[in-house]
Amino acid sequence: MNRSSPYKSTGGLVRIVRAFGYSLQGLGAAWRHEAAFRQEVALAVILIPLGLWLGTSALERLLLAGVLVLVLVVELLNSAVEALADAISTGHDPLLGRAKDIGSAAVLLTLLLAAATWAAVLLPRVLPD
């Protein structure tokens, strides 16, 4: 029994172009509907160039910028979970609430990882041995 979705594309260059378009739609939706995403983008717009400037090696630059991109990725996934949960029910449902809380926890852990990464890279330069 073939249960594939009629909304799934089959492949090729057209699929790649469409997937890119869907990704842009997703970024636009997150920007329009998610204040946390807008705040994190604003922070990333400031901190990514700063991290690229402050990093003294390619690895440091990758760590400082990459961890901020990771925050945005996790925020997008959290927003997707929240939107799906709200589409299912806006009433109180313990499992939907748990899903939202877990998504929020993932964002928090990623923000803590970002802060720890920046501290690990930059603090040794300003603190005496």
N, C-alpha and C positions, 0 to 999 in steps of 0.2 A: 504494500500500500504506500503510495507516494503522498506524503503529507507536507511537502515543501510549500512555503508561503508564496502566494501569487505576487507578493511585494518584493521578493528577493530577486535580484538580477542574476544573470547567468555568467557573466564574466566579460573579459575583454576591456578595451580602452573605454568604451561607453560606461562600463561599471565603475571604472576608476574616476571618470569625470563626474558621474552621478554621486559617488561616495564623497568626493571632495565637496560637491554642492551641499550634500546633507550635513557634512561636518561644519561648513560655514553657517548653515541654518541653525545648527545646534549652538555654535558660538554666539550667534545673534540672539537666540532665545535665552541663553544664559545671561547675556549682557542686559537684555530687556527686563528679565523677570527675577534675577537673583542679585540682590544687593551685596551679598558676601562675595560673589564672583567679581562684581565691579570693584569692590574694595581691594580684593587680592590682585586684580589686574593693575590697579593704580599703584599698588605697592611694587609689583613686579616691574612696571615700566620705569620706576625709579631705581630699584635695587639690581635688576639684571645688568644695566650698563655700569652701575657702580661695581658690581661683582666682577665684570669683565675687566674693569680698570684696576681694581684692587688685587686680583689674582696675579700671582707672580709666575705661574706655570699654566700650561694647558689644563692640567688636572684640577688645579685650584679654580680656574675659571669655569670649568665644567661643573664642579661641585657647587659653586656659589650660584651659578645661573640655573643649573639643572634641578636643584632642589626646589627652586621657586616655580619652575615649570611643573614639577611633581605636585606642588600644592594646588596649582590650577587644575591639573588632571583629576586629582582626588575630589576637589570641589565640584567639578563637572559631574563626576560619577555620583557624588552625594546628591546633587541637584536632580539628577535623573531618577534616583531612588525616591526622593521626595515627591517629584512630579507624578511618578507612577503610583505611589501610595495615595496621593491626593486624588488621582483619577479613579482609584478603586473605591475610596470612601473618604469623605471629609469628617465623618463621625469618629468617635473614639473607638479604636480597635487596638488591643494590646500588641498584636504582632506587627501591625503597620507602625505603631509607635516605636516598637523595638527596632524595626528596620531603619527608621529615621534616626534614632539615637545612635545606632551603630555607624551609620554613615557620618553623622556628626563627629563621633569619636575618631573615625578615620581621618577626618580633616584636622582635628586637634592634634593627633599624633604626627601628622605630616608637618603641621606648623611647628611643633616642638622639634622635629627632625631638622627643619630648615634653620631654626634658631641655633640648634646645637652645631650644625654644620658651619654656619657663619662664625660662631664663636670658636670652634676648633681651628678654623683657618686663620681668623684674624687676631684672636686674643694673644697667641704667642708672640706676635709682633709688637704688642704694646705693653705686655707684662714682663717685668724683669725675671730672669732665671732664678 
